[in-house]
């Protein structure tokens, strides 16, 4: 054990459960095992490449010498392109001074927390959700973690939030949600907005307001009849209190290209820009130039979305159908119909069962380990996203899924579950 003394933050920061699971998976693969790895919130670029036209724009930008520092807030061409893209596709109207560019969504989330949350401030966020617990820890905020249930597709409700809203500084929401792939209904999101507006109306002149972080990084990936709703479109007064997190990482399978943007009040974004400039969290100049050109290529983007969304949805739907068939056959599994993103919410409820050699699966962690060893199936339990340790629900990501392996994976899972008693 190391005896080196570091900062309180470093000493108390929790490691990622997903990273730990990933290390186990890598070791099994190294040993020669074939693993059906559905843990990665990323894309296999051989299956889901970035748009060819975006790739061409990136290459051209480097060839034309766009390799210097960009402006701290992002180059004007890109902010104008984001403004046009969001206006035409989402009906939101934000000018260049209300848009901040960074190296993906993460530094924007970090700077938003730093700009708003003081030590001891209440931050309300759902469980399961991605990384909010870590960002609250970074800022020494007060965790107000509210566990959502499957009866609401794991989306928080206004009723759940209401008892905690007094005095809070930030509510962090995501729709479509990572890890569930589910979305807010129009009525529920509207009710949450009404709570925020009511709370801010009670606060004294000059007092800190309650802000909403609305992470919509997956909003372009909705399926079927699912509609993406946003706070500002539903309640225009929310414009003063909402900071959107968005970007190209999921929309264009471009997680490694690292171009994200925030939309929000210019006063808040100016502070976020200053924080990001000290961290050096700007997106590379060439990528900014490339994306500024690509976002205006409307017809090409439409063609890309048509194929991309179809391929993602097919994988989610086939796996969902497979789980529902297993449920029909009497297995203790379930799935929520895919709505959006690259994630499927599934349930595998076998804690308390015994393996063929008599070993008790005493906890959900034991079930997770059994699935990996016996079915070669790697999925992320919701307890890795802050849910209760006894939650039997999981995130299954299809970003690296090969269609030809879906039936094979379901067969392995069925065989493994049949061995339990």
VOLOKE-109729 format. One record per residue: y, z, x of N, C-alpha, C in turn. Coordinates in steps of 0.2 Angstrom, whole numbers, padded with zeros to 4 digits, always signed. Layout:
YZXYZXYZX ...
This chain:
-0006+0000+0004+0000+0000+0000+0006+0000+0004 +0011-0004+0003+0017-0005+0006+0021+0002+0006 +0024+0004+0011+0029+0009+0012+0036+0007+0012 +0037+0001+0012+0044-0002+0012+0048+0000+0006 +0054+0003+0007+0058+0005+0001+0063-0001+0000 +0063-0003-0007+0068-0008-0009+0072-0006-0015 +0075-0010-0018+0080-0008-0023+0075-0006-0029 +0079-0002-0033+0075+0000-0039+0073-0005-0044 +0077-0011-0044+0075-0017-0048+0069-0020-0045 +0068-0021-0039+0063-0023-0036+0056-0019-0036 +0057-0012-0036+0052-0008-0036+0049-0007-0043 +0053-0009-0048+0051-0008-0055+0050-0014-0059 +0051-0020-0056+0050-0026-0059+0042-0028-0060 +0041-0029-0066+0033-0030-0068+0032-0038-0066 +0026-0039-0063+0023-0045-0062+0021-0049-0068 +0021-0055-0068+0019-0059-0074+0011-0059-0075 +0009-0057-0082+0002-0058-0083+0000-0065-0083 +0004-0070-0084+0001-0076-0084+0000-0078-0077 +0004-0076-0072+0003-0078-0065-0003-0074-0063 -0005-0068-0065-0011-0065-0063-0017-0069-0066 -0016-0071-0072-0022-0075-0075-0023-0081-0071 -0017-0084-0069-0017-0091-0066-0021-0090-0059 -0020-0084-0056-0023-0083-0049-0031-0082-0050 -0033-0079-0056-0040-0079-0057-0043-0086-0058 -0039-0090-0062-0042-0096-0064-0042-0101-0057 -0037-0100-0053-0038-0104-0047-0044-0102-0043 -0045-0096-0042-0051-0093-0039-0058-0096-0042 -0058-0096-0048-0064-0099-0051-0065-0106-0050 -0059-0110-0050-0060-0117-0049-0062-0118-0041 -0059-0114-0037-0061-0114-0030-0068-0113-0029 -0071-0109-0033-0078-0108-0032-0083-0113-0036 -0079-0119-0038-0083-0124-0041-0084-0124-0048 -0081-0120-0052-0081-0120-0059-0076-0125-0062 -0079-0128-0068-0074-0132-0072-0071-0128-0077 -0064-0127-0077-0061-0122-0082-0057-0127-0087 -0058-0125-0093-0053-0128-0098-0047-0124-0098 -0042-0126-0095-0036-0122-0093-0030-0124-0098 -0030-0119-0103-0024-0120-0108-0019-0115-0108 -0018-0113-0102-0013-0107-0100-0006-0110-0098 -0006-0116-0096+0000-0118-0093+0005-0121-0098 +0011-0118-0098+0017-0120-0102+0021-0126-0099 +0017-0131-0096+0019-0136-0092+0015-0143-0094 +0017-0148-0091+0013-0154-0092+0010-0157-0086 +0004-0160-0087+0001-0164-0082+0004-0171-0082 +0008-0172-0076+0012-0178-0076+0007-0185-0076 +0001-0184-0075-0004-0190-0076-0005-0191-0083 -0004-0186-0087-0006-0187-0095+0001-0188-0098 +0006-0184-0096+0013-0184-0100+0018-0185-0094 +0019-0191-0092+0024-0193-0087+0031-0193-0090 +0036-0192-0086+0043-0192-0089+0044-0199-0091 +0049-0201-0095+0050-0208-0097+0052-0212-0091 +0049-0218-0091+0050-0223-0085+0057-0224-0084 +0061-0225-0089+0068-0226-0088+0072-0220-0085 +0070-0214-0087+0073-0208-0083+0071-0208-0076 +0065-0210-0074+0063-0210-0067+0067-0215-0064 +0068-0221-0067+0072-0226-0063+0079-0224-0062 +0082-0220-0067+0088-0218-0066+0089-0213-0060 +0084-0209-0060+0084-0204-0054+0083-0207-0048 +0079-0212-0047+0078-0215-0041+0085-0219-0039 +0088-0222-0044+0094-0226-0043+0100-0221-0041 +0100-0215-0044+0105-0210-0042+0104-0208-0035 +0098-0207-0032+0098-0205-0025+0099-0211-0021 +0097-0217-0023+0099-0223-0018+0106-0224-0018 +0110-0222-0023+0117-0223-0023+0121-0217-0021 +0118-0213-0017+0121-0207-0014+0124-0202-0018 +0121-0200-0024+0123-0194-0028+0119-0188-0025 +0121-0186-0019+0117-0181-0016+0122-0175-0014 +0128-0175-0017+0133-0169-0015+0133-0164-0020 +0137-0159-0019+0137-0153-0024+0140-0156-0030 +0137-0154-0036+0140-0156-0042+0145-0150-0044 +0149-0152-0049+0154-0147-0052+0150-0141-0054 +0153-0135-0054+0149-0129-0056+0147-0129-0063 +0151-0132-0067+0149-0132-0074+0145-0138-0076 +0144-0143-0071+0140-0149-0072+0145-0155-0073 +0143-0161-0070+0147-0166-0070+0149-0168-0077 +0155-0171-0078+0158-0172-0084+0154-0178-0088 +0152-0183-0084+0148-0188-0088+0142-0185-0091 +0138-0180-0088+0133-0177-0091+0135-0172-0097 +0140-0169-0097+0142-0165-0102+0144-0169-0108 +0147-0175-0107+0149-0179-0112+0143-0182-0115 +0138-0184-0111+0132-0187-0114+0128-0182-0118 +0128-0175-0116+0124-0170-0120+0128-0169-0126 +0135-0169-0126+0139-0169-0132+0137-0174-0137 +0136-0180-0135+0134-0186-0139+0127-0186-0142 +0123-0184-0137+0116-0183-0139+0115-0178-0144 +0118-0172-0144+0117-0166-0148+0120-0168-0155 +0126-0172-0155+0130-0173-0161+0126-0178-0165 +0123-0183-0161+0119-0189-0165+0112-0186-0168 +0109-0182-0164+0102-0180-0166+0102-0173-0170 +0107-0169-0169+0106-0163-0172+0112-0161-0177 +0118-0165-0176+0123-0164-0180+0128-0158-0178 +0127-0156-0172+0131-0151-0169+0136-0154-0164 +0143-0152-0165+0148-0155-0161+0151-0150-0156 +0150-0151-0150+0152-0147-0144+0155-0151-0139 +0161-0149-0137+0165-0153-0132+0163-0151-0125 +0165-0155-0120+0163-0153-0113+0164-0146-0111 +0170-0143-0113+0171-0136-0111+0167-0131-0114 +0163-0133-0119+0158-0129-0123+0151-0130-0121 +0150-0134-0115+0143-0136-0112+0143-0134-0105 +0138-0131-0103+0137-0128-0096+0130-0131-0094 +0130-0134-0088+0124-0137-0085+0121-0133-0080 +0114-0132-0080+0111-0128-0074+0104-0131-0073 +0101-0128-0068+0094-0131-0066+0089-0128-0070 +0089-0131-0076+0084-0129-0081+0087-0123-0086 +0083-0121-0090+0085-0116-0095+0085-0109-0092 +0081-0107-0087+0080-0101-0084+0087-0098-0082 +0090-0101-0077+0097-0099-0075+0102-0098-0080 +0102-0102-0085+0106-0101-0091+0105-0095-0095 +0098-0093-0096+0096-0087-0099+0098-0081-0095 +0097-0081-0088+0099-0076-0084+0107-0075-0084 +0110-0080-0083+0118-0079-0083+0120-0077-0090 +0117-0079-0095+0119-0077-0102+0118-0069-0103 +0112-0067-0101+0111-0059-0101+0116-0056-0096 +0117-0058-0090+0122-0055-0086+0129-0055-0089 +0131-0060-0092+0138-0061-0095+0139-0056-0101 +0134-0054-0104+0134-0051-0111+0132-0044-0110 +0126-0042-0107+0123-0036-0107+0125-0031-0102 +0127-0025-0104+0129-0020-0099+0123-0015-0099 +0123-0011-0094+0118-0006-0093+0118-0001-0099 +0112-0001-0102+0111+0003-0108+0112+0000-0115 +0115-0007-0115+0116-0010-0121+0110-0012-0124 +0110-0012-0131+0104-0014-0135+0103-0021-0135 +0097-0024-0133+0095-0031-0134+0089-0031-0139 +0090-0035-0144+0084-0035-0149+0081-0042-0147 +0074-0042-0147+0070-0048-0146+0063-0047-0149 +0060-0052-0150+0053-0052-0153+0047-0051-0148 +0042-0048-0151+0036-0049-0147+0031-0052-0152 +0027-0057-0150+0027-0060-0143+0034-0065-0142 +0036-0065-0136+0041-0070-0134+0041-0070-0127 +0044-0075-0124+0044-0077-0117+0049-0073-0113 +0047-0069-0109+0051-0066-0103+0057-0062-0105 +0059-0061-0111+0064-0057-0113+0064-0050-0110 +0058-0047-0110+0057-0040-0107+0060-0040-0100 +0059-0046-0096+0061-0046-0089+0068-0047-0088 +0071-0051-0093+0079-0051-0092+0082-0045-0095 +0080-0041-0099+0082-0035-0101+0082-0030-0095 +0076-0030-0092+0075-0026-0086+0081-0028-0080 +0082-0034-0079+0087-0036-0074+0093-0033-0076 +0095-0033-0082+0102-0031-0084+0102-0023-0086 +0096-0020-0085+0096-0013-0087+0098-0011-0094 +0097-0016-0098+0098-0015-0105+0093-0011-0109 +0094-0009-0115+0090-0005-0119+0085-0010-0123 +0079-0010-0122+0074-0014-0125+0073-0012-0132 +0074-0017-0137+0073-0016-0144+0068-0021-0146 +0062-0020-0144+0056-0025-0145+0053-0024-0152 +0053-0029-0156+0051-0029-0163+0045-0034-0163 +0039-0031-0165+0033-0035-0165+0032-0039-0172 +0032-0045-0171+0031-0050-0177+0024-0051-0179 +0022-0052-0185+0015-0053-0187+0013-0060-0189 +0007-0061-0190+0005-0068-0192+0006-0069-0199 +0008-0064-0203+0010-0066-0210+0017-0070-0210 +0021-0069-0205+0027-0073-0205+0027-0078-0199 +0021-0080-0197+0020-0085-0192+0023-0082-0185 +0023-0076-0184+0025-0072-0178+0033-0074-0177 +0036-0075-0182+0044-0076-0182+0047-0069-0185 +0052-0067-0181+0055-0061-0184+0059-0062-0191 +0059-0057-0195+0063-0057-0201+0069-0053-0201 +0074-0055-0205+0080-0051-0206+0079-0044-0207 +0074-0043-0212+0072-0036-0214+0069-0032-0208 +0066-0035-0203+0064-0031-0197+0070-0030-0192 +0074-0034-0192+0080-0034-0187+0085-0028-0190 +0086-0028-0196+0092-0025-0199+0092-0017-0197 +0087-0013-0197+0087-0006-0195+0090-0005-0187 +0090-0011-0183+0091-0010-0176+0098-0013-0174 +0101-0016-0179+0107-0021-0177+0113-0017-0175 +0114-0011-0178+0120-0007-0176+0121-0006-0169 +0127-0008-0166+0128-0007-0159+0125-0011-0154 +0121-0016-0156+0117-0021-0152+0122-0025-0149 +0121-0028-0143+0125-0033-0139+0122-0040-0140 +0115-0040-0140+0112-0047-0140+0106-0047-0144 +0105-0052-0148+0099-0054-0151+0096-0060-0148 +0090-0060-0145+0087-0066-0142+0082-0069-0146 +0083-0075-0148+0078-0078-0152+0076-0085-0150 +0071-0088-0151+0068-0094-0149+0065-0098-0155 +0067-0104-0156+0063-0108-0161+0064-0115-0160 +0059-0119-0159+0052-0117-0160+0050-0111-0154 +0046-0107-0156+0045-0101-0152+0039-0102-0147 +0041-0100-0140+0036-0099-0135+0034-0092-0135 +0028-0090-0137+0021-0094-0136+0018-0097-0142 +0021-0096-0148+0017-0098-0154+0018-0105-0157 +0023-0108-0155+0024-0115-0158+0026-0115-0165 +0028-0109-0167+0030-0109-0174+0038-0109-0175 +0041-0109-0181+0048-0110-0182+0051-0106-0187 +0057-0105-0187+0061-0101-0192+0061-0106-0199 +0061-0102-0204+0062-0106-0210+0070-0106-0211 +0072-0110-0215+0080-0110-0217+0082-0104-0220 +0079-0101-0224+0081-0095-0228+0081-0089-0223 +0076-0088-0219+0075-0083-0214+0080-0083-0209 +0081-0089-0206+0086-0089-0201+0093-0088-0204 +0094-0091-0210+0101-0089-0213+0102-0082-0214 +0097-0078-0216+0097-0071-0217+0099-0067-0211 +0096-0069-0205+0097-0066-0199+0105-0067-0197 +0107-0074-0198+0114-0075-0197+0119-0071-0201 +0117-0070-0207+0121-0066-0211+0122-0058-0209 +0116-0056-0206+0116-0049-0203+0121-0049-0197 +0121-0054-0193+0125-0054-0187+0132-0055-0189 +0134-0059-0194+0141-0060-0196+0143-0053-0199 +0139-0050-0203+0141-0044-0206+0142-0038-0201 +0138-0038-0196+0139-0033-0191+0145-0034-0187 +0146-0040-0185+0153-0042-0181+0159-0040-0185 +0158-0041-0192+0164-0040-0196+0166-0032-0196 +0161-0028-0195+0162-0021-0195+0165-0018-0188 +0165-0022-0183+0167-0020-0176+0175-0021-0176 +0177-0016-0172+0184-0015-0171+0187-0021-0167 +0193-0023-0168+0197-0028-0164+0196-0026-0157 +0194-0031-0153+0194-0030-0146+0187-0027-0143 +0183-0025-0148+0176-0022-0147+0171-0028-0145 +0166-0026-0141+0161-0031-0139+0158-0033-0145 +0157-0040-0146+0153-0043-0152+0146-0043-0151 +0142-0044-0156+0135-0045-0156+0134-0053-0155 +0131-0055-0150+0129-0062-0149+0122-0064-0150 +0121-0070-0151+0114-0073-0152+0113-0078-0147 +0107-0077-0143+0105-0082-0139+0099-0086-0143 +0100-0092-0144+0096-0096-0148+0093-0102-0143 +0087-0100-0141+0083-0105-0136+0080-0110-0141 +0082-0116-0140+0079-0121-0144+0076-0127-0139 +0074-0125-0134+0072-0130-0129+0066-0134-0131 +0062-0132-0137+0057-0136-0139+0059-0140-0146 +0065-0140-0148+0067-0142-0154+0066-0149-0156 +0065-0154-0151+0064-0161-0152+0056-0162-0153 +0052-0157-0152+0045-0157-0153+0043-0154-0159 +0044-0156-0165+0042-0154-0172+0038-0159-0175 +0033-0157-0179+0028-0161-0181+0027-0161-0189 +0025-0166-0192+0024-0166-0199+0031-0165-0203 +0030-0160-0208+0036-0158-0212+0040-0153-0209 +0039-0151-0203+0043-0145-0200+0050-0148-0198 +0055-0143-0200+0062-0145-0199+0064-0140-0194 +0068-0142-0189+0071-0137-0185+0078-0135-0187 +0079-0129-0189+0085-0126-0191+0089-0122-0185 +0096-0122-0186+0099-0119-0181+0105-0115-0184 +0107-0109-0181+0112-0105-0184+0119-0108-0186 +0121-0112-0181+0128-0115-0182+0128-0120-0188 +0123-0124-0189+0123-0128-0195+0122-0124-0201 +0118-0119-0201+0117-0115-0207+0123-0111-0209 +0126-0108-0204+0132-0103-0205+0137-0105-0200 +0142-0110-0201+0147-0112-0196+0151-0106-0193 +0151-0100-0196+0155-0095-0193+0151-0092-0187 +0145-0094-0186+0140-0092-0181+0142-0095-0174 +0146-0100-0175+0148-0104-0169+0152-0099-0164 +0155-0094-0166+0159-0089-0161+0154-0085-0158 +0148-0084-0160+0143-0079-0158+0136-0082-0155 +0136-0088-0155+0129-0091-0154+0130-0095-0147 +0125-0094-0143+0124-0098-0137+0117-0101-0137 +0117-0108-0137+0111-0112-0137+0108-0113-0130 +0102-0112-0129+0099-0114-0123+0094-0120-0124 +0095-0126-0120+0092-0132-0121+0091-0136-0115 +0088-0142-0115+0088-0146-0109+0082-0151-0110 +0080-0154-0104+0076-0160-0104+0069-0158-0103 +0067-0151-0101+0061-0150-0098+0055-0151-0103 +0056-0149-0109+0051-0150-0114+0051-0157-0118 +0058-0158-0119+0059-0165-0123+0056-0171-0120 +0057-0171-0113+0055-0177-0109+0049-0175-0104 +0045-0170-0105+0040-0168-0101+0043-0168-0093 +0049-0165-0093+0052-0165-0086+0054-0158-0084 +0049-0154-0084+0050-0147-0082+0052-0147-0074 +0050-0151-0070+0052-0151-0063+0058-0154-0061 +0061-0158-0066+0067-0162-0065+0073-0157-0065 +0073-0151-0069+0077-0145-0069+0084-0147-0071 +0085-0150-0077+0092-0151-0080+0092-0147-0087 +0096-0142-0087+0096-0138-0094+0104-0138-0096 +0105-0136-0102+0112-0135-0104+0112-0129-0109 +0118-0126-0109+0120-0121-0114+0125-0124-0118 +0125-0122-0124+0131-0124-0129+0134-0117-0132 +0140-0116-0132+0143-0110-0135+0150-0110-0134 +0153-0104-0136+0160-0102-0135+0162-0103-0128 +0168-0107-0127+0170-0108-0120+0171-0102-0116 +0174-0097-0119+0175-0091-0115+0169-0088-0112 +0163-0088-0116+0157-0085-0113+0154-0090-0108 +0154-0096-0109+0151-0101-0105+0155-0101-0098 +0162-0099-0098+0165-0099-0092+0163-0093-0087 +0161-0088-0091+0158-0082-0087+0151-0084-0084 +0147-0087-0088+0141-0089-0086+0141-0094-0080 +0146-0099-0081+0147-0103-0075+0149-0100-0069 +0153-0095-0069+0155-0091-0063+0148-0087-0060 +0144-0085-0064+0138-0081-0062+0133-0086-0059 +0132-0092-0062+0128-0097-0059+0131-0100-0053 +0137-0100-0052+0140-0103-0046+0138-0099-0040 +0138-0092-0041+0137-0088-0036+0129-0088-0034 +0125-0089-0039+0118-0090-0038+0116-0097-0035 +0120-0102-0036+0119-0108-0034+0114-0112-0038 +0114-0110-0045+0109-0113-0050+0111-0119-0053 +0115-0123-0050+0116-0130-0053+0111-0135-0052 +0110-0139-0057+0105-0145-0057+0107-0149-0051 +0103-0153-0048+0104-0157-0042+0109-0163-0045 +0113-0165-0041+0118-0170-0043+0115-0177-0045 +0110-0179-0042+0106-0185-0044+0103-0185-0050 +0100-0179-0052+0097-0178-0058+0102-0178-0064 +0108-0175-0062+0113-0175-0067+0115-0182-0069 +0117-0185-0064+0119-0192-0065+0114-0196-0069 +0107-0196-0067+0102-0199-0070+0102-0197-0078 +0102-0191-0079+0101-0189-0086+0107-0191-0090 +0113-0191-0087+0119-0193-0091+0119-0200-0093 +0115-0204-0089+0114-0211-0091+0109-0212-0096 +0103-0208-0095+0097-0209-0099+0099-0206-0106 +0102-0201-0107+0103-0198-0114+0107-0203-0119 +0110-0208-0116+0114-0213-0120+0109-0219-0122 +0103-0219-0119+0098-0225-0121+0094-0223-0127 +0098-0224-0133+0095-0221-0139+0088-0224-0141 +0088-0231-0141+0082-0234-0143+0076-0232-0138 +0077-0232-0132+0072-0230-0127+0069-0223-0128 +0074-0219-0130+0072-0212-0131+0068-0211-0137 +0070-0215-0143+0066-0215-0149+0059-0218-0148 +0058-0223-0144+0051-0225-0142+0047-0220-0138 +0051-0217-0134+0047-0212-0130+0045-0206-0134 +0049-0203-0139+0048-0198-0143+0042-0200-0148 +0042-0206-0150+0036-0208-0155+0029-0207-0152 +0029-0209-0146+0022-0209-0142+0021-0202-0140 +0026-0199-0137+0025-0192-0134+0023-0187-0139 +0027-0187-0145+0025-0182-0150+0019-0183-0153 +0017-0190-0154+0010-0191-0157+0005-0189-0153 +0005-0189-0146+0000-0187-0141-0001-0180-0141 +0005-0176-0141+0005-0169-0141+0002-0166-0148 +0004-0169-0154+0002-0167-0160-0006-0168-0161 -0008-0174-0159-0015-0175-0160-0019-0170-0156 -0017-0168-0150-0021-0163-0147-0021-0156-0151 -0015-0154-0153-0014-0148-0156-0018-0148-0163 -0018-0153-0166-0021-0154-0173-0029-0154-0172 -0031-0157-0167-0039-0158-0166-0041-0151-0164 -0038-0147-0160-0040-0140-0158-0040-0136-0164 -0034-0136-0168-0033-0132-0174-0039-0133-0179 -0040-0140-0180-0046-0141-0185-0052-0138-0182 -0053-0139-0176-0060-0136-0173-0060-0128-0174 -0055-0125-0173-0055-0118-0174-0056-0116-0182 -0053-0120-0186-0054-0119-0193-0061-0120-0195 -0064-0125-0192-0071-0126-0194-0075-0121-0191 -0074-0118-0185-0078-0112-0183-0077-0106-0188 -0071-0105-0190-0069-0100-0195-0074-0101-0202 -0074-0107-0204-0078-0109-0210-0085-0107-0209 -0088-0108-0203-0095-0107-0201-0096-0099-0200 -0091-0095-0201-0092-0088-0200-0090-0084-0194 -0087-0088-0189-0085-0085-0183-0078-0082-0184 -0077-0076-0180-0070-0072-0181-0065-0075-0177 -0063-0081-0179-0057-0085-0176-0053-0088-0182 -0047-0090-0179-0042-0093-0184-0037-0097-0180 -0033-0100-0184-0027-0104-0180-0022-0105-0186 -0016-0105-0183-0010-0107-0187-0009-0114-0186 -0008-0118-0192-0007-0125-0192-0001-0126-0187 -0002-0131-0183+0003-0133-0178+0010-0135-0181 +0015-0132-0179+0022-0134-0182+0026-0138-0176 +0026-0135-0170+0031-0138-0165+0029-0136-0158 +0032-0138-0153+0031-0137-0146+0024-0139-0144 +0022-0136-0138+0015-0139-0135+0010-0133-0136 +0012-0128-0141+0007-0122-0141+0004-0122-0148 -0002-0119-0148-0006-0118-0154-0007-0110-0154 -0006-0107-0160-0008-0100-0160-0015-0099-0163 -0019-0096-0159-0026-0095-0161-0028-0088-0161 -0033-0086-0165-0036-0079-0165-0043-0079-0163 -0045-0075-0159-0052-0074-0157-0053-0066-0157 -0056-0064-0162-0056-0057-0164-0063-0054-0163 -0065-0053-0156-0071-0050-0155-0072-0044-0151 -0066-0040-0150-0066-0034-0147-0071-0029-0151 -0075-0026-0147-0080-0021-0150-0087-0024-0150 -0088-0031-0149-0094-0034-0149-0097-0033-0142 -0104-0035-0142-0108-0034-0136-0110-0041-0134 -0111-0042-0127-0113-0048-0124-0121-0048-0124 -0124-0054-0122-0131-0054-0123-0134-0049-0118 -0131-0047-0113-0134-0042-0108-0132-0035-0110 -0129-0034-0116-0128-0027-0119-0121-0025-0116 -0117-0028-0113-0110-0026-0111-0105-0026-0117 -0102-0020-0118-0097-0019-0123-0090-0023-0121 -0088-0027-0126-0081-0030-0125-0076-0025-0128 -0075-0019-0124-0071-0014-0127-0064-0015-0129 -0061-0020-0126-0054-0022-0127-0053-0029-0128 -0047-0031-0130-0045-0038-0130-0045-0041-0123 -0043-0037-0118-0043-0040-0111-0050-0042-0109 -0055-0038-0112-0062-0039-0110-0064-0046-0114 -0062-0047-0120-0063-0053-0123-0060-0059-0119 -0054-0058-0117-0051-0064-0113-0055-0065-0107 -0058-0060-0103-0062-0061-0097-0068-0064-0099 -0071-0062-0105-0078-0065-0107-0077-0073-0108 -0071-0075-0112-0070-0082-0113-0069-0086-0107 -0066-0083-0102-0065-0087-0096-0072-0087-0092 -0076-0082-0092-0082-0082-0088-0088-0086-0092 -0088-0085-0098-0094-0088-0102-0092-0095-0105 -0086-0096-0108-0084-0102-0111-0080-0106-0106 -0078-0104-0101-0074-0107-0096-0067-0109-0099 -0065-0105-0104-0059-0106-0108-0054-0101-0106 -0048-0104-0103-0042-0100-0101-0037-0101-0106 -0035-0095-0109-0029-0095-0114-0025-0089-0113 -0019-0089-0115-0015-0083-0113-0015-0078-0119 -0017-0072-0119-0016-0067-0124-0009-0065-0126 -0008-0064-0132-0001-0062-0134+0001-0056-0131 -0003-0051-0129-0001-0045-0125+0003-0047-0119 +0001-0053-0116+0005-0055-0110+0012-0057-0112 +0014-0057-0118+0021-0059-0121+0024-0053-0125 +0021-0047-0123+0024-0041-0126+0021-0038-0132 +0016-0042-0135+0013-0040-0141+0008-0034-0139 +0005-0030-0145+0001-0025-0143-0005-0027-0139 -0008-0022-0135-0013-0024-0131-0020-0025-0135 -0020-0023-0141-0026-0024-0146-0025-0031-0150 -0019-0034-0149-0018-0041-0153-0024-0046-0151 -0027-0049-0156-0032-0053-0155-0030-0061-0155 -0023-0062-0154-0020-0068-0155-0018-0071-0148 -0019-0078-0147-0018-0081-0141-0013-0087-0141 -0010-0089-0135-0007-0095-0135-0011-0100-0131 -0012-0106-0134-0016-0111-0131-0011-0117-0130 -0010-0119-0124-0005-0124-0122-0009-0131-0121 -0006-0136-0124-0010-0143-0123-0006-0148-0118 -0002-0145-0114+0002-0149-0109-0002-0152-0104 -0008-0149-0103-0012-0152-0098-0019-0154-0101 -0019-0155-0107-0026-0156-0111-0028-0163-0111 -0034-0164-0109-0037-0171-0109-0041-0171-0116 -0039-0177-0120-0042-0177-0126-0050-0177-0126 -0052-0180-0121-0060-0181-0121-0063-0175-0119 -0060-0169-0118-0063-0163-0116-0062-0158-0122 -0059-0160-0128-0058-0155-0133-0064-0153-0137 -0068-0158-0139-0075-0157-0142-0079-0153-0137 -0079-0154-0131-0083-0151-0126-0081-0144-0126 -0075-0142-0125-0072-0135-0125-0074-0131-0131 -0073-0135-0137-0075-0131-0143-0082-0129-0144 -0086-0134-0141-0094-0133-0141-0095-0127-0136 -0092-0126-0130-0093-0121-0126-0091-0114-0129 -0085-0114-0132-0083-0108-0136-0088-0106-0141 -0090-0111-0145-0095-0109-0150-0101-0106-0147 -0104-0109-0142-0110-0106-0139-0109-0099-0136 -0103-0098-0133-0101-0091-0130-0101-0086-0136 -0098-0088-0141-0097-0083-0147-0103-0082-0150 -0108-0087-0150-0115-0085-0153-0119-0080-0150 -0117-0079-0143-0121-0074-0139-0118-0067-0140 -0113-0066-0144-0110-0059-0145-0113-0056-0152 -0114-0050-0151-0117-0046-0157-0114-0040-0158 
